[in-house]
Amino acid sequence: MNPKQVGALRRAGIYFVVGYAGLAVINNSGLAPDNIWIAYLPLFIGVYFFARWADAKIASLGSAKDQSNSNP
């Protein structure tokens, strides 16, 4: 698989897990349905940036591990 595809799938997985957990918390918070977008907007912006950050950390850990395995 292409490394770009792996990164995109990894980000999508992180986004799905964290986004789903955030939605569960917000939907069970008791906010009025007409004001729920006030909570959804920062949630999804935050989840996007968190997924990018977590993906970069995971990728850097993977590349560091690959480099240490390839050095004799």
Distance bins in CASP14 RR format, pairs under 12 A and 6 or more apart:
PFRMAT RR
TARGET T0000
AUTHOR 0000-0000-0000
RMODE 2
METHOD distances of the structure
MODEL  1
1 7 0 0 0 0 1 0 0 0 0 0 0
1 8 0 0 0 0 0 1 0 0 0 0 0
1 9 0 0 0 0 1 0 0 0 0 0 0
1 10 0 0 0 0 0 1 0 0 0 0 0
2 8 0 0 0 0 1 0 0 0 0 0 0
2 9 0 0 0 0 0 1 0 0 0 0 0
3 9 0 0 0 0 0 1 0 0 0 0 0
3 10 0 0 0 0 0 1 0 0 0 0 0
3 55 0 0 0 0 0 1 0 0 0 0 0
3 59 0 0 0 0 1 0 0 0 0 0 0
3 62 0 0 0 0 0 1 0 0 0 0 0
3 63 0 0 0 0 1 0 0 0 0 0 0
3 66 0 0 0 0 0 1 0 0 0 0 0
4 10 0 0 0 0 0 1 0 0 0 0 0
4 11 0 0 0 0 0 1 0 0 0 0 0
4 55 0 0 0 0 0 1 0 0 0 0 0
4 59 0 0 0 0 0 1 0 0 0 0 0
5 11 0 0 0 0 0 1 0 0 0 0 0
5 12 0 0 0 0 0 1 0 0 0 0 0
6 12 0 0 0 0 0 1 0 0 0 0 0
6 13 0 0 0 0 0 1 0 0 0 0 0
6 55 0 0 0 0 1 0 0 0 0 0 0
6 58 0 0 0 0 0 1 0 0 0 0 0
6 59 0 0 0 0 1 0 0 0 0 0 0
6 62 0 0 0 0 0 1 0 0 0 0 0
6 63 0 0 0 0 0 1 0 0 0 0 0
7 13 0 0 0 0 1 0 0 0 0 0 0
7 14 0 0 0 0 1 0 0 0 0 0 0
7 15 0 0 0 0 0 1 0 0 0 0 0
7 51 0 0 0 0 0 1 0 0 0 0 0
7 52 0 0 0 0 0 1 0 0 0 0 0
7 54 0 0 0 0 0 1 0 0 0 0 0
7 55 1 0 0 1 0 0 0 0 0 0 0
7 56 0 0 0 0 1 0 0 0 0 0 0
7 58 0 0 0 0 1 0 0 0 0 0 0
7 59 1 0 0 1 0 0 0 0 0 0 0
7 62 0 0 0 0 0 1 0 0 0 0 0
7 63 0 0 0 0 0 1 0 0 0 0 0
8 14 0 0 0 0 0 1 0 0 0 0 0
8 15 0 0 0 0 0 1 0 0 0 0 0
8 51 0 0 0 0 0 1 0 0 0 0 0
8 52 0 0 0 0 0 1 0 0 0 0 0
8 55 0 0 0 0 1 0 0 0 0 0 0
8 59 0 0 0 0 0 1 0 0 0 0 0
9 15 0 0 0 0 0 1 0 0 0 0 0
9 16 0 0 0 0 0 1 0 0 0 0 0
9 51 0 0 0 0 0 1 0 0 0 0 0
9 55 0 0 0 0 1 0 0 0 0 0 0
9 58 0 0 0 0 0 1 0 0 0 0 0
10 16 0 0 0 0 0 1 0 0 0 0 0
10 17 0 0 0 0 0 1 0 0 0 0 0
10 51 0 0 0 0 1 0 0 0 0 0 0
10 52 0 0 0 0 0 1 0 0 0 0 0
10 54 0 0 0 0 1 0 0 0 0 0 0
10 55 1 0 1 0 0 0 0 0 0 0 0
10 56 0 0 0 0 0 1 0 0 0 0 0
10 57 0 0 0 0 0 1 0 0 0 0 0
10 58 1 0 0 1 0 0 0 0 0 0 0
10 59 1 0 0 1 0 0 0 0 0 0 0
10 61 0 0 0 0 0 1 0 0 0 0 0
10 62 0 0 0 0 0 1 0 0 0 0 0
11 17 0 0 0 0 0 1 0 0 0 0 0
11 18 0 0 0 0 0 1 0 0 0 0 0
11 47 0 0 0 0 0 1 0 0 0 0 0
11 48 0 0 0 0 1 0 0 0 0 0 0
11 49 0 0 0 0 0 1 0 0 0 0 0
11 50 0 0 0 0 0 1 0 0 0 0 0
11 51 1 0 1 0 0 0 0 0 0 0 0
11 52 1 0 0 1 0 0 0 0 0 0 0
11 53 0 0 0 0 0 1 0 0 0 0 0
11 54 0 0 0 0 1 0 0 0 0 0 0
11 55 1 0 1 0 0 0 0 0 0 0 0
11 56 0 0 0 0 1 0 0 0 0 0 0
11 57 0 0 0 0 0 1 0 0 0 0 0
11 58 0 0 0 0 1 0 0 0 0 0 0
11 59 0 0 0 0 1 0 0 0 0 0 0
12 18 0 0 0 0 0 1 0 0 0 0 0
12 19 0 0 0 0 0 1 0 0 0 0 0
12 47 0 0 0 0 0 1 0 0 0 0 0
12 48 0 0 0 0 0 1 0 0 0 0 0
12 51 0 0 0 0 1 0 0 0 0 0 0
12 52 0 0 0 0 0 1 0 0 0 0 0
12 54 0 0 0 0 0 1 0 0 0 0 0
12 55 0 0 0 0 1 0 0 0 0 0 0
13 19 0 0 0 0 1 0 0 0 0 0 0
13 20 0 0 0 0 1 0 0 0 0 0 0
13 47 0 0 0 0 0 1 0 0 0 0 0
13 50 0 0 0 0 0 1 0 0 0 0 0
13 51 1 0 0 1 0 0 0 0 0 0 0
13 54 0 0 0 0 1 0 0 0 0 0 0
13 55 0 0 0 0 1 0 0 0 0 0 0
13 58 0 0 0 0 0 1 0 0 0 0 0
14 20 0 0 0 0 0 1 0 0 0 0 0
14 21 0 0 0 0 0 1 0 0 0 0 0
14 46 0 0 0 0 0 1 0 0 0 0 0
14 47 0 0 0 0 1 0 0 0 0 0 0
14 48 0 0 0 0 0 1 0 0 0 0 0
14 49 0 0 0 0 0 1 0 0 0 0 0
14 50 1 0 0 1 0 0 0 0 0 0 0
14 51 1 0 1 0 0 0 0 0 0 0 0
14 52 0 0 0 0 1 0 0 0 0 0 0
14 53 0 0 0 0 1 0 0 0 0 0 0
14 54 1 0 1 0 0 0 0 0 0 0 0
14 55 1 0 0 1 0 0 0 0 0 0 0
14 56 0 0 0 0 0 1 0 0 0 0 0
14 57 0 0 0 0 0 1 0 0 0 0 0
14 58 0 0 0 0 1 0 0 0 0 0 0
14 59 0 0 0 0 0 1 0 0 0 0 0
15 21 0 0 0 0 0 1 0 0 0 0 0
15 22 0 0 0 0 0 1 0 0 0 0 0
15 23 0 0 0 0 0 1 0 0 0 0 0
15 43 0 0 0 0 0 1 0 0 0 0 0
15 44 0 0 0 0 1 0 0 0 0 0 0
15 45 0 0 0 0 0 1 0 0 0 0 0
15 46 0 0 0 0 0 1 0 0 0 0 0
15 47 1 0 1 0 0 0 0 0 0 0 0
15 48 1 0 0 1 0 0 0 0 0 0 0
15 49 0 0 0 0 0 1 0 0 0 0 0
15 50 0 0 0 0 1 0 0 0 0 0 0
15 51 1 0 1 0 0 0 0 0 0 0 0
15 52 0 0 0 0 1 0 0 0 0 0 0
15 53 0 0 0 0 0 1 0 0 0 0 0
15 54 0 0 0 0 1 0 0 0 0 0 0
15 55 0 0 0 0 1 0 0 0 0 0 0
16 22 0 0 0 0 0 1 0 0 0 0 0
16 23 0 0 0 0 0 1 0 0 0 0 0
16 47 0 0 0 0 1 0 0 0 0 0 0
16 51 0 0 0 0 1 0 0 0 0 0 0
17 23 0 0 0 0 0 1 0 0 0 0 0
17 24 0 0 0 0 0 1 0 0 0 0 0
17 47 0 0 0 0 1 0 0 0 0 0 0
17 50 0 0 0 0 0 1 0 0 0 0 0
17 51 0 0 0 0 1 0 0 0 0 0 0
17 54 0 0 0 0 0 1 0 0 0 0 0
18 24 0 0 0 0 0 1 0 0 0 0 0
18 25 0 0 0 0 0 1 0 0 0 0 0
18 43 0 0 0 0 1 0 0 0 0 0 0
18 44 0 0 0 0 0 1 0 0 0 0 0
18 46 0 0 0 0 1 0 0 0 0 0 0
18 47 1 0 1 0 0 0 0 0 0 0 0
18 48 0 0 0 0 1 0 0 0 0 0 0
18 49 0 0 0 0 0 1 0 0 0 0 0
18 50 1 0 0 1 0 0 0 0 0 0 0
18 51 1 0 0 1 0 0 0 0 0 0 0
18 52 0 0 0 0 0 1 0 0 0 0 0
18 53 0 0 0 0 0 1 0 0 0 0 0
18 54 0 0 0 0 1 0 0 0 0 0 0
18 55 0 0 0 0 0 1 0 0 0 0 0
19 25 0 0 0 0 1 0 0 0 0 0 0
19 26 0 0 0 0 1 0 0 0 0 0 0
19 27 0 0 0 0 0 1 0 0 0 0 0
19 40 0 0 0 0 0 1 0 0 0 0 0
19 43 1 0 0 1 0 0 0 0 0 0 0
19 44 1 0 0 1 0 0 0 0 0 0 0
19 45 0 0 0 0 0 1 0 0 0 0 0
19 46 0 0 0 0 1 0 0 0 0 0 0
19 47 1 0 1 0 0 0 0 0 0 0 0
19 48 0 0 0 0 1 0 0 0 0 0 0
19 50 0 0 0 0 1 0 0 0 0 0 0
19 51 0 0 0 0 1 0 0 0 0 0 0
20 26 0 0 0 0 0 1 0 0 0 0 0
20 27 0 0 0 0 0 1 0 0 0 0 0
20 43 0 0 0 0 0 1 0 0 0 0 0
20 44 0 0 0 0 0 1 0 0 0 0 0
20 47 0 0 0 0 1 0 0 0 0 0 0
21 27 0 0 0 0 0 1 0 0 0 0 0
21 28 0 0 0 0 0 1 0 0 0 0 0
21 43 0 0 0 0 1 0 0 0 0 0 0
21 47 0 0 0 0 1 0 0 0 0 0 0
21 50 0 0 0 0 0 1 0 0 0 0 0
22 28 0 0 0 0 1 0 0 0 0 0 0
22 29 0 0 0 0 1 0 0 0 0 0 0
22 39 0 0 0 0 1 0 0 0 0 0 0
22 40 0 0 0 0 1 0 0 0 0 0 0
22 42 0 0 0 0 0 1 0 0 0 0 0
22 43 1 0 1 0 0 0 0 0 0 0 0
22 44 0 0 0 0 1 0 0 0 0 0 0
22 46 0 0 0 0 0 1 0 0 0 0 0
22 47 1 0 0 1 0 0 0 0 0 0 0
22 50 0 0 0 0 0 1 0 0 0 0 0
23 29 0 0 0 0 0 1 0 0 0 0 0
23 36 0 0 0 0 0 1 0 0 0 0 0
23 39 0 0 0 0 1 0 0 0 0 0 0
23 40 0 0 0 0 1 0 0 0 0 0 0
23 43 1 0 0 1 0 0 0 0 0 0 0
23 44 0 0 0 0 1 0 0 0 0 0 0
23 47 0 0 0 0 1 0 0 0 0 0 0
24 43 0 0 0 0 0 1 0 0 0 0 0
25 31 0 0 0 0 0 1 0 0 0 0 0
25 39 0 0 0 0 1 0 0 0 0 0 0
25 40 0 0 0 0 0 1 0 0 0 0 0
25 43 0 0 0 0 1 0 0 0 0 0 0
25 47 0 0 0 0 0 1 0 0 0 0 0
26 32 0 0 0 0 0 1 0 0 0 0 0
26 33 0 0 0 0 0 1 0 0 0 0 0
26 35 0 0 0 0 0 1 0 0 0 0 0
26 36 1 0 0 1 0 0 0 0 0 0 0
26 37 0 0 0 0 0 1 0 0 0 0 0
26 38 0 0 0 0 1 0 0 0 0 0 0
26 39 1 0 1 0 0 0 0 0 0 0 0
26 40 1 0 0 1 0 0 0 0 0 0 0
26 41 0 0 0 0 0 1 0 0 0 0 0
26 42 0 0 0 0 0 1 0 0 0 0 0
26 43 1 0 0 1 0 0 0 0 0 0 0
26 44 0 0 0 0 0 1 0 0 0 0 0
26 47 0 0 0 0 0 1 0 0 0 0 0
27 33 0 0 0 0 1 0 0 0 0 0 0
27 36 1 0 0 1 0 0 0 0 0 0 0
27 39 0 0 0 0 1 0 0 0 0 0 0
27 40 0 0 0 0 1 0 0 0 0 0 0
27 43 0 0 0 0 0 1 0 0 0 0 0
28 36 0 0 0 0 0 1 0 0 0 0 0
28 39 0 0 0 0 0 1 0 0 0 0 0
29 35 0 0 0 0 0 1 0 0 0 0 0
29 36 0 0 0 0 1 0 0 0 0 0 0
29 38 0 0 0 0 0 1 0 0 0 0 0
29 39 1 0 0 1 0 0 0 0 0 0 0
29 40 0 0 0 0 0 1 0 0 0 0 0
29 43 0 0 0 0 0 1 0 0 0 0 0
30 36 0 0 0 0 1 0 0 0 0 0 0
30 39 0 0 0 0 1 0 0 0 0 0 0
31 37 0 0 0 0 1 0 0 0 0 0 0
31 38 1 0 0 1 0 0 0 0 0 0 0
31 39 1 0 1 0 0 0 0 0 0 0 0
31 40 0 0 0 0 1 0 0 0 0 0 0
31 43 0 0 0 0 0 1 0 0 0 0 0
32 38 0 0 0 0 1 0 0 0 0 0 0
32 39 0 0 0 0 0 1 0 0 0 0 0
33 39 0 0 0 0 0 1 0 0 0 0 0
33 40 0 0 0 0 0 1 0 0 0 0 0
35 41 0 0 0 0 0 1 0 0 0 0 0
36 42 0 0 0 0 0 1 0 0 0 0 0
36 43 0 0 0 0 0 1 0 0 0 0 0
37 43 0 0 0 0 0 1 0 0 0 0 0
37 44 0 0 0 0 0 1 0 0 0 0 0
39 45 0 0 0 0 0 1 0 0 0 0 0
39 46 0 0 0 0 0 1 0 0 0 0 0
40 46 0 0 0 0 0 1 0 0 0 0 0
40 47 0 0 0 0 0 1 0 0 0 0 0
41 47 0 0 0 0 0 1 0 0 0 0 0
41 48 0 0 0 0 0 1 0 0 0 0 0
42 48 0 0 0 0 0 1 0 0 0 0 0
42 49 0 0 0 0 0 1 0 0 0 0 0
42 50 0 0 0 0 0 1 0 0 0 0 0
43 49 0 0 0 0 0 1 0 0 0 0 0
43 50 0 0 0 0 0 1 0 0 0 0 0
44 50 0 0 0 0 0 1 0 0 0 0 0
44 51 0 0 0 0 0 1 0 0 0 0 0
45 51 0 0 0 0 0 1 0 0 0 0 0
45 52 0 0 0 0 0 1 0 0 0 0 0
46 52 0 0 0 0 1 0 0 0 0 0 0
46 53 0 0 0 0 1 0 0 0 0 0 0
46 54 0 0 0 0 0 1 0 0 0 0 0
47 53 0 0 0 0 0 1 0 0 0 0 0
47 54 0 0 0 0 0 1 0 0 0 0 0
48 54 0 0 0 0 0 1 0 0 0 0 0
48 55 0 0 0 0 0 1 0 0 0 0 0
49 55 0 0 0 0 0 1 0 0 0 0 0
49 56 0 0 0 0 0 1 0 0 0 0 0
50 56 0 0 0 0 0 1 0 0 0 0 0
50 57 0 0 0 0 0 1 0 0 0 0 0
51 57 0 0 0 0 0 1 0 0 0 0 0
51 58 0 0 0 0 0 1 0 0 0 0 0
52 58 0 0 0 0 0 1 0 0 0 0 0
52 59 0 0 0 0 0 1 0 0 0 0 0
53 59 0 0 0 0 0 1 0 0 0 0 0
53 60 0 0 0 0 0 1 0 0 0 0 0
54 60 0 0 0 0 0 1 0 0 0 0 0
54 61 0 0 0 0 0 1 0 0 0 0 0
55 61 0 0 0 0 0 1 0 0 0 0 0
55 62 0 0 0 0 0 1 0 0 0 0 0
56 62 0 0 0 0 0 1 0 0 0 0 0
56 63 0 0 0 0 0 1 0 0 0 0 0
57 63 0 0 0 0 0 1 0 0 0 0 0
57 64 0 0 0 0 0 1 0 0 0 0 0
58 64 0 0 0 0 0 1 0 0 0 0 0
58 65 0 0 0 0 0 1 0 0 0 0 0
59 65 0 0 0 0 0 1 0 0 0 0 0
59 66 0 0 0 0 0 1 0 0 0 0 0
60 66 0 0 0 0 0 1 0 0 0 0 0
60 67 0 0 0 0 0 1 0 0 0 0 0
61 67 0 0 0 0 0 1 0 0 0 0 0
61 68 0 0 0 0 0 1 0 0 0 0 0
62 68 0 0 0 0 1 0 0 0 0 0 0
62 69 0 0 0 0 1 0 0 0 0 0 0
62 70 0 0 0 0 0 1 0 0 0 0 0
63 69 0 0 0 0 0 1 0 0 0 0 0
63 70 0 0 0 0 0 1 0 0 0 0 0
64 70 0 0 0 0 0 1 0 0 0 0 0
64 71 0 0 0 0 0 1 0 0 0 0 0
65 71 0 0 0 0 0 1 0 0 0 0 0
END
